[in-house]
Amino acid sequence: MSSLQQAGYSVKRFADQPAEASRLERQAGVIADAEEQALVALGLTQQGRLLDLGCGPGVVAARIAGRRPGLRIVGLDRDADLLALAGGRVTPVRADAAELPFASESFDGVHARLLLRHLPDPARTLLEIRRVLRPGGRLVVADSDDGALVVHPFPEEIARALRAKHQTARRRGADPLIGRRLVQLVRDAGFSGVTARAQVIDSGSLGTGAFGQVVLAPLAGAIDPDLLAPNQQAAAAAVIRAWSEASGAFGMTTVVGVGGTRD
């Protein structure tokens, strides 16, 4: 079993592929400008060959390529159905991020967005990334830290779903609080010139509807049923929908971006 399968990234997890692709596209779109500013600040390569790890349907890769016409992007993902949607946007490769099927020193840059939090051994993946980067190549990773999630009001149904979601993730070796560890992980993997940038995502800038849909709605799904029964997951989803329409509701979270150079 691959590390992504252990992390729950099987085809079964995304039973409704069009809905999942739509959610990922919305997620990418609502914070696109802020993400682009972070990519520039962290030194994402402007030309050459870029590997986008965990590319999903390729929405983010397409946006990166649109602003960097000198890039040739290879998109890697474990989910065959999502990867099929990326074919027109990247050169698709189905593989495990911890066992990259590429020659050493074959990429000018590597990008990984919201991937490492799902992996049982992110350090191993970072070493693989370093292997496939050419000397002087730049890594840019970005991941969220659920410890920075602030929700008001914070109904118990949402809090219960969040706890169950975290426990489900940890059973698979994942780390929902990985954002705070990214700088250390990148340094420990042997990268130099490490820089970091925090990106705050809040309902004030997105609107409560978009924040609820993009940030909170995923909390009510993909939870082990012994931790939260299906009817409780449905109840949490309903509360999240109501929160998204509530007057005075506010939420925010943080995505940590880190860049590093392979010597």
BALOBA-1460 file (C-alpha; in Angstrom, 3 decimals):
// residues 263
<rec num="1" residu="m" x="0.000" y="0.000" z="0.000"/>
<rec num="2" residu="s" x="1.353" y="3.434" z="-0.944"/>
<rec num="3" residu="s" x="1.715" y="6.292" z="1.527"/>
<rec num="4" residu="l" x="-1.095" y="8.190" z="-0.205"/>
<rec num="5" residu="q" x="-3.386" y="5.177" z="0.121"/>
<rec num="6" residu="q" x="-2.490" y="4.970" z="3.805"/>
<rec num="7" residu="a" x="-3.405" y="8.632" z="4.066"/>
<rec num="8" residu="g" x="-6.864" y="7.938" z="2.670"/>
<rec num="9" residu="y" x="-6.215" y="9.212" z="-0.861"/>
<rec num="10" residu="s" x="-7.843" y="6.313" z="-2.660"/>
<rec num="11" residu="v" x="-10.376" y="6.587" z="-5.447"/>
<rec num="12" residu="k" x="-13.059" y="5.489" z="-2.974"/>
<rec num="13" residu="r" x="-12.507" y="8.614" z="-0.912"/>
<rec num="14" residu="f" x="-13.669" y="10.747" z="-3.853"/>
<rec num="15" residu="a" x="-16.810" y="8.845" z="-4.805"/>
<rec num="16" residu="d" x="-18.267" y="11.914" z="-6.549"/>
<rec num="17" residu="q" x="-15.381" y="12.976" z="-8.762"/>
<rec num="18" residu="p" x="-17.122" y="15.931" z="-10.492"/>
<rec num="19" residu="a" x="-18.162" y="17.341" z="-7.120"/>
<rec num="20" residu="e" x="-14.642" y="16.941" z="-5.724"/>
<rec num="21" residu="a" x="-13.108" y="18.573" z="-8.789"/>
<rec num="22" residu="s" x="-15.601" y="21.443" z="-8.498"/>
<rec num="23" residu="r" x="-14.742" y="21.928" z="-4.825"/>
<rec num="24" residu="l" x="-11.013" y="21.979" z="-5.586"/>
<rec num="25" residu="e" x="-11.578" y="24.511" z="-8.367"/>
<rec num="26" residu="r" x="-13.544" y="26.804" z="-6.056"/>
<rec num="27" residu="q" x="-10.876" y="26.411" z="-3.383"/>
<rec num="28" residu="a" x="-8.169" y="27.392" z="-5.850"/>
<rec num="29" residu="g" x="-10.081" y="30.320" z="-7.273"/>
<rec num="30" residu="v" x="-11.127" y="32.181" z="-4.152"/>
<rec num="31" residu="i" x="-7.570" y="32.636" z="-2.907"/>
<rec num="32" residu="a" x="-5.752" y="32.721" z="-6.253"/>
<rec num="33" residu="d" x="-4.322" y="36.237" z="-6.025"/>
<rec num="34" residu="a" x="-2.966" y="35.775" z="-2.494"/>
<rec num="35" residu="e" x="-1.446" y="32.435" z="-3.435"/>
<rec num="36" residu="e" x="0.250" y="33.965" z="-6.468"/>
<rec num="37" residu="q" x="1.808" y="36.669" z="-4.299"/>
<rec num="38" residu="a" x="3.116" y="33.968" z="-1.951"/>
<rec num="39" residu="l" x="4.571" y="31.944" z="-4.842"/>
<rec num="40" residu="v" x="6.451" y="34.997" z="-6.081"/>
<rec num="41" residu="a" x="7.706" y="35.842" z="-2.595"/>
<rec num="42" residu="l" x="8.884" y="32.267" z="-2.014"/>
<rec num="43" residu="g" x="10.770" y="32.165" z="-5.309"/>
<rec num="44" residu="l" x="8.888" y="29.661" z="-7.437"/>
<rec num="45" residu="t" x="10.852" y="29.082" z="-10.622"/>
<rec num="46" residu="q" x="9.731" y="31.078" z="-13.655"/>
<rec num="47" residu="q" x="10.958" y="28.771" z="-16.394"/>
<rec num="48" residu="g" x="12.104" y="25.254" z="-17.099"/>
<rec num="49" residu="r" x="10.506" y="22.057" z="-15.850"/>
<rec num="50" residu="l" x="8.204" y="22.181" z="-12.792"/>
<rec num="51" residu="l" x="6.821" y="19.204" z="-10.876"/>
<rec num="52" residu="d" x="3.444" y="19.847" z="-9.231"/>
<rec num="53" residu="l" x="2.927" y="17.198" z="-6.536"/>
<rec num="54" residu="g" x="-0.632" y="16.305" z="-5.581"/>
<rec num="55" residu="c" x="-1.876" y="18.236" z="-8.598"/>
<rec num="56" residu="g" x="-5.451" y="16.909" z="-8.460"/>
<rec num="57" residu="p" x="-7.443" y="18.187" z="-11.475"/>
<rec num="58" residu="g" x="-4.643" y="20.582" z="-12.396"/>
<rec num="59" residu="v" x="-6.434" y="23.835" z="-11.619"/>
<rec num="60" residu="v" x="-3.578" y="25.354" z="-9.621"/>
<rec num="61" residu="a" x="-0.977" y="24.120" z="-12.120"/>
<rec num="62" residu="a" x="-2.897" y="25.788" z="-14.945"/>
<rec num="63" residu="r" x="-2.934" y="29.071" z="-13.046"/>
<rec num="64" residu="i" x="0.803" y="28.828" z="-12.355"/>
<rec num="65" residu="a" x="1.501" y="28.106" z="-16.026"/>
<rec num="66" residu="g" x="-0.726" y="30.970" z="-17.137"/>
<rec num="67" residu="r" x="1.523" y="33.457" z="-15.352"/>
<rec num="68" residu="r" x="4.760" y="31.661" z="-16.254"/>
<rec num="69" residu="p" x="4.722" y="30.759" z="-19.945"/>
<rec num="70" residu="g" x="8.307" y="29.517" z="-19.704"/>
<rec num="71" residu="l" x="7.289" y="26.568" z="-17.501"/>
<rec num="72" residu="r" x="6.628" y="23.007" z="-18.583"/>
<rec num="73" residu="i" x="4.592" y="21.391" z="-15.819"/>
<rec num="74" residu="v" x="4.424" y="17.728" z="-14.893"/>
<rec num="75" residu="g" x="1.506" y="16.975" z="-12.572"/>
<rec num="76" residu="l" x="1.696" y="13.984" z="-10.230"/>
<rec num="77" residu="d" x="-1.178" y="12.541" z="-8.231"/>
<rec num="78" residu="r" x="-2.241" y="9.177" z="-6.821"/>
<rec num="79" residu="d" x="-5.935" y="9.591" z="-7.659"/>
<rec num="80" residu="a" x="-6.489" y="8.352" z="-11.207"/>
<rec num="81" residu="d" x="-9.894" y="9.995" z="-11.689"/>
<rec num="82" residu="l" x="-8.772" y="13.439" z="-10.558"/>
<rec num="83" residu="l" x="-5.576" y="13.088" z="-12.570"/>
<rec num="84" residu="a" x="-7.620" y="12.336" z="-15.698"/>
<rec num="85" residu="l" x="-9.126" y="15.816" z="-15.389"/>
<rec num="86" residu="a" x="-5.640" y="17.367" z="-15.359"/>
<rec num="87" residu="g" x="-4.510" y="15.961" z="-18.696"/>
<rec num="88" residu="g" x="-5.172" y="19.128" z="-20.649"/>
<rec num="89" residu="r" x="-3.372" y="21.283" z="-18.113"/>
<rec num="90" residu="v" x="-0.236" y="19.312" z="-17.237"/>
<rec num="91" residu="t" x="1.700" y="16.256" z="-18.322"/>
<rec num="92" residu="p" x="-0.022" y="13.788" z="-15.954"/>
<rec num="93" residu="v" x="1.840" y="11.108" z="-14.015"/>
<rec num="94" residu="r" x="0.158" y="8.718" z="-11.608"/>
<rec num="95" residu="a" x="2.557" y="7.801" z="-8.813"/>
<rec num="96" residu="d" x="3.339" y="7.998" z="-5.117"/>
<rec num="97" residu="a" x="4.890" y="11.246" z="-3.906"/>
<rec num="98" residu="a" x="7.259" y="9.267" z="-1.671"/>
<rec num="99" residu="e" x="8.609" y="7.264" z="-4.633"/>
<rec num="100" residu="l" x="8.985" y="9.704" z="-7.508"/>
<rec num="101" residu="p" x="9.418" y="7.956" z="-10.890"/>
<rec num="102" residu="f" x="11.892" y="10.537" z="-12.201"/>
<rec num="103" residu="a" x="15.632" y="10.702" z="-12.669"/>
<rec num="104" residu="s" x="17.717" y="12.644" z="-10.182"/>
<rec num="105" residu="e" x="18.228" y="16.338" z="-10.949"/>
<rec num="106" residu="s" x="15.484" y="16.392" z="-13.588"/>
<rec num="107" residu="f" x="13.379" y="19.394" z="-12.471"/>
<rec num="108" residu="d" x="14.027" y="23.117" z="-12.092"/>
<rec num="109" residu="g" x="11.293" y="23.515" z="-9.489"/>
<rec num="110" residu="v" x="8.852" y="21.534" z="-7.372"/>
<rec num="111" residu="h" x="5.528" y="22.755" z="-6.002"/>
<rec num="112" residu="a" x="3.369" y="20.943" z="-3.438"/>
<rec num="113" residu="r" x="0.159" y="22.514" z="-2.155"/>
<rec num="114" residu="l" x="-1.899" y="20.994" z="0.682"/>
<rec num="115" residu="l" x="-0.198" y="17.626" z="0.230"/>
<rec num="116" residu="l" x="2.308" y="17.017" z="3.018"/>
<rec num="117" residu="r" x="-0.341" y="17.153" z="5.751"/>
<rec num="118" residu="h" x="-1.811" y="13.917" z="4.348"/>
<rec num="119" residu="l" x="1.410" y="11.897" z="4.213"/>
<rec num="120" residu="p" x="2.573" y="9.501" z="6.927"/>
<rec num="121" residu="d" x="6.203" y="10.368" z="6.157"/>
<rec num="122" residu="p" x="6.524" y="13.907" z="4.759"/>
<rec num="123" residu="a" x="10.269" y="13.899" z="5.462"/>
<rec num="124" residu="r" x="10.722" y="11.036" z="3.003"/>
<rec num="125" residu="t" x="8.811" y="12.932" z="0.325"/>
<rec num="126" residu="l" x="10.946" y="16.037" z="0.900"/>
<rec num="127" residu="l" x="14.099" y="13.965" z="0.393"/>
<rec num="128" residu="e" x="12.641" y="12.636" z="-2.861"/>
<rec num="129" residu="i" x="11.867" y="16.198" z="-3.920"/>
<rec num="130" residu="r" x="15.437" y="17.222" z="-3.201"/>
<rec num="131" residu="r" x="16.701" y="14.273" z="-5.251"/>
<rec num="132" residu="v" x="14.767" y="15.210" z="-8.387"/>
<rec num="133" residu="l" x="15.626" y="18.925" z="-8.185"/>
<rec num="134" residu="r" x="18.603" y="20.230" z="-10.118"/>
<rec num="135" residu="p" x="21.245" y="22.152" z="-8.119"/>
<rec num="136" residu="g" x="19.830" y="25.634" z="-7.629"/>
<rec num="137" residu="g" x="16.275" y="24.347" z="-8.113"/>
<rec num="138" residu="r" x="13.591" y="25.752" z="-5.856"/>
<rec num="139" residu="l" x="11.006" y="23.926" z="-3.764"/>
<rec num="140" residu="v" x="7.817" y="25.708" z="-2.714"/>
<rec num="141" residu="v" x="5.434" y="23.904" z="-0.357"/>
<rec num="142" residu="a" x="2.273" y="25.221" z="1.248"/>
<rec num="143" residu="d" x="0.115" y="23.620" z="3.881"/>
<rec num="144" residu="s" x="-2.534" y="24.606" z="6.367"/>
<rec num="145" residu="d" x="-2.404" y="24.361" z="10.141"/>
<rec num="146" residu="d" x="-5.754" y="23.554" z="11.704"/>
<rec num="147" residu="g" x="-4.503" y="24.891" z="15.025"/>
<rec num="148" residu="a" x="-4.919" y="28.346" z="13.495"/>
<rec num="149" residu="l" x="-8.596" y="27.775" z="12.655"/>
<rec num="150" residu="v" x="-10.858" y="30.337" z="14.336"/>
<rec num="151" residu="v" x="-14.626" y="30.042" z="14.032"/>
<rec num="152" residu="h" x="-17.317" y="32.241" z="15.610"/>
<rec num="153" residu="p" x="-19.839" y="31.146" z="16.562"/>
<rec num="154" residu="f" x="-18.389" y="27.669" z="17.111"/>
<rec num="155" residu="p" x="-21.289" y="25.207" z="17.439"/>
<rec num="156" residu="e" x="-20.572" y="21.899" z="19.096"/>
<rec num="157" residu="e" x="-21.528" y="20.032" z="15.905"/>
<rec num="158" residu="i" x="-18.633" y="21.714" z="14.063"/>
<rec num="159" residu="a" x="-16.240" y="21.239" z="16.983"/>
<rec num="160" residu="r" x="-17.138" y="17.534" z="17.193"/>
<rec num="161" residu="a" x="-16.637" y="17.078" z="13.454"/>
<rec num="162" residu="l" x="-13.251" y="18.830" z="13.638"/>
<rec num="163" residu="r" x="-12.064" y="16.543" z="16.442"/>
<rec num="164" residu="a" x="-13.233" y="13.444" z="14.564"/>
<rec num="165" residu="k" x="-11.644" y="14.671" z="11.343"/>
<rec num="166" residu="h" x="-8.308" y="15.146" z="13.103"/>
<rec num="167" residu="q" x="-8.486" y="11.723" z="14.750"/>
<rec num="168" residu="t" x="-9.339" y="10.118" z="11.394"/>
<rec num="169" residu="a" x="-6.332" y="11.822" z="9.810"/>
<rec num="170" residu="r" x="-3.969" y="10.806" z="12.612"/>
<rec num="171" residu="r" x="-5.040" y="7.174" z="12.314"/>
<rec num="172" residu="r" x="-3.557" y="7.323" z="8.819"/>
<rec num="173" residu="g" x="-0.357" y="8.985" z="9.951"/>
<rec num="174" residu="a" x="-1.395" y="12.426" z="8.710"/>
<rec num="175" residu="d" x="-0.775" y="15.691" z="10.569"/>
<rec num="176" residu="p" x="-3.482" y="18.395" z="10.495"/>
<rec num="177" residu="l" x="-1.084" y="20.743" z="12.330"/>
<rec num="178" residu="i" x="1.825" y="20.364" z="9.922"/>
<rec num="179" residu="g" x="1.928" y="24.029" z="8.912"/>
<rec num="180" residu="r" x="3.957" y="25.017" z="11.967"/>
<rec num="181" residu="r" x="6.517" y="22.272" z="11.209"/>
<rec num="182" residu="l" x="7.156" y="23.065" z="7.559"/>
<rec num="183" residu="v" x="10.196" y="25.289" z="8.073"/>
<rec num="184" residu="q" x="11.923" y="22.647" z="10.185"/>
<rec num="185" residu="l" x="10.985" y="19.829" z="7.817"/>
<rec num="186" residu="v" x="12.384" y="21.685" z="4.808"/>
<rec num="187" residu="r" x="15.603" y="22.575" z="6.655"/>
<rec num="188" residu="d" x="16.046" y="19.010" z="7.895"/>
<rec num="189" residu="a" x="15.712" y="17.736" z="4.311"/>
<rec num="190" residu="g" x="18.855" y="19.677" z="3.410"/>
<rec num="191" residu="f" x="17.459" y="22.735" z="1.643"/>
<rec num="192" residu="s" x="19.147" y="26.132" z="1.941"/>
<rec num="193" residu="g" x="17.798" y="29.671" z="1.592"/>
<rec num="194" residu="v" x="14.661" y="28.668" z="3.463"/>
<rec num="195" residu="t" x="11.991" y="31.370" z="3.610"/>
<rec num="196" residu="a" x="8.446" y="31.288" z="4.976"/>
<rec num="197" residu="r" x="5.252" y="33.245" z="4.474"/>
<rec num="198" residu="a" x="1.903" y="32.922" z="6.257"/>
<rec num="199" residu="q" x="-1.278" y="33.515" z="4.304"/>
<rec num="200" residu="v" x="-4.418" y="34.266" z="6.305"/>
<rec num="201" residu="i" x="-7.696" y="33.140" z="4.773"/>
<rec num="202" residu="d" x="-10.715" y="34.772" z="6.400"/>
<rec num="203" residu="s" x="-14.433" y="35.157" z="5.898"/>
<rec num="204" residu="g" x="-14.071" y="38.932" z="5.866"/>
<rec num="205" residu="s" x="-12.261" y="38.817" z="2.532"/>
<rec num="206" residu="l" x="-13.920" y="35.693" z="1.082"/>
<rec num="207" residu="g" x="-17.412" y="36.126" z="2.458"/>
<rec num="208" residu="t" x="-18.929" y="33.735" z="4.978"/>
<rec num="209" residu="g" x="-20.547" y="31.653" z="2.223"/>
<rec num="210" residu="a" x="-17.263" y="30.965" z="0.440"/>
<rec num="211" residu="f" x="-15.395" y="30.415" z="3.721"/>
<rec num="212" residu="g" x="-18.004" y="27.926" z="4.864"/>
<rec num="213" residu="q" x="-17.944" y="26.104" z="1.548"/>
<rec num="214" residu="v" x="-14.176" y="26.039" z="1.060"/>
<rec num="215" residu="v" x="-12.793" y="25.779" z="4.611"/>
<rec num="216" residu="l" x="-15.531" y="24.366" z="6.851"/>
<rec num="217" residu="a" x="-17.562" y="22.063" z="4.597"/>
<rec num="218" residu="p" x="-14.716" y="19.512" z="4.176"/>
<rec num="219" residu="l" x="-14.674" y="19.069" z="7.978"/>
<rec num="220" residu="a" x="-17.973" y="17.191" z="7.809"/>
<rec num="221" residu="g" x="-16.794" y="14.496" z="5.390"/>
<rec num="222" residu="a" x="-14.254" y="11.677" z="5.017"/>
<rec num="223" residu="i" x="-14.528" y="10.828" z="8.731"/>
<rec num="224" residu="d" x="-14.337" y="7.278" z="10.074"/>
<rec num="225" residu="p" x="-17.934" y="6.359" z="11.008"/>
<rec num="226" residu="d" x="-16.949" y="4.938" z="14.381"/>
<rec num="227" residu="l" x="-15.692" y="8.411" z="15.315"/>
<rec num="228" residu="l" x="-18.680" y="10.306" z="13.934"/>
<rec num="229" residu="a" x="-21.749" y="8.501" z="12.699"/>
<rec num="230" residu="p" x="-23.094" y="9.374" z="9.229"/>
<rec num="231" residu="n" x="-26.141" y="11.116" z="10.714"/>
<rec num="232" residu="q" x="-23.829" y="13.229" z="12.890"/>
<rec num="233" residu="q" x="-21.718" y="14.085" z="9.836"/>
<rec num="234" residu="a" x="-24.891" y="15.157" z="8.043"/>
<rec num="235" residu="a" x="-25.896" y="17.245" z="11.047"/>
<rec num="236" residu="a" x="-22.488" y="18.941" z="11.061"/>
<rec num="237" residu="a" x="-22.821" y="19.713" z="7.352"/>
<rec num="238" residu="a" x="-26.220" y="21.294" z="7.967"/>
<rec num="239" residu="v" x="-24.841" y="23.417" z="10.806"/>
<rec num="240" residu="i" x="-21.965" y="24.553" z="8.588"/>
<rec num="241" residu="r" x="-24.464" y="25.621" z="5.906"/>
<rec num="242" residu="a" x="-26.427" y="27.563" z="8.508"/>
<rec num="243" residu="w" x="-23.215" y="29.148" z="9.851"/>
<rec num="244" residu="s" x="-22.352" y="30.293" z="6.319"/>
<rec num="245" residu="e" x="-25.564" y="32.338" z="6.229"/>
<rec num="246" residu="a" x="-25.477" y="33.644" z="9.796"/>
<rec num="247" residu="s" x="-25.199" y="37.343" z="10.530"/>
<rec num="248" residu="g" x="-22.046" y="38.088" z="12.522"/>
<rec num="249" residu="a" x="-20.297" y="34.820" z="11.684"/>
<rec num="250" residu="f" x="-16.524" y="35.019" z="11.271"/>
<rec num="251" residu="g" x="-13.841" y="32.492" z="10.481"/>
<rec num="252" residu="m" x="-10.170" y="32.437" z="9.609"/>
<rec num="253" residu="t" x="-7.359" y="29.991" z="9.088"/>
<rec num="254" residu="t" x="-3.733" y="30.077" z="8.005"/>
<rec num="255" residu="v" x="-1.751" y="28.498" z="5.199"/>
<rec num="256" residu="v" x="2.040" y="28.410" z="5.682"/>
<rec num="257" residu="g" x="4.222" y="28.589" z="2.594"/>
<rec num="258" residu="v" x="7.917" y="27.633" z="2.666"/>
<rec num="259" residu="g" x="10.561" y="27.867" z="-0.030"/>
<rec num="260" residu="g" x="13.940" y="26.160" z="-0.125"/>
<rec num="261" residu="t" x="16.804" y="25.758" z="-2.596"/>
<rec num="262" residu="r" x="18.677" y="22.578" z="-3.453"/>
<rec num="263" residu="d" x="22.413" y="23.253" z="-3.307"/>
